[in-house]
Amino acid sequence: MPDDGLAESTPAKLTSLTFELERHYKLTESYFTRLGYYITSGNLFGGDFLLYRATPDTCHAKYLVLVDNSYCWRDLISAARVANQNNKELLLVLHQSLLKDRENLIVYSINRALD
């Protein structure tokens, strides 16, 4: 098998990507918590988070959240359709690095998927 350097660099790249995504999740969770939302996993609906305006046992989630910009259009359309069918609004949260220690979150609301 030829040595293309991938075997050595892939675990480091995956670790770096995993760390970066975990950091984005924590920043997103912190942001919405500060806004007063309750947060649970969005795995059941194909998202990263569900946002509730009150405690999850007293109401339904209003938002389905996707974190990061690694989604293709097909994934976004699918997520928007699932959200719409379940009376949720899809929020796409992108992270934009501003400075070394600061990051800006950009939140896009996707209300409806076209058929």
HELIX and SHEET records of a PDB file:
HELIX    1   1 LEU A    6  ARG A   34  1                                  29    
HELIX    2   2 ASN A   43  PHE A   45  5                                   3    
HELIX    3   3 TRP A   73  GLN A   85  1                                  13    
SHEET    1   A 5 TYR A  38  SER A  41  0                                        
SHEET    2   A 5 PHE A  49  TYR A  52 -1                                        
SHEET    3   A 5 TYR A  63  VAL A  67 -1                                        
SHEET    4   A 5 GLU A  89  SER A  97  1                                        
SHEET    5   A 5 GLU A 103  ILE A 110 -1                                        
END                                                                             
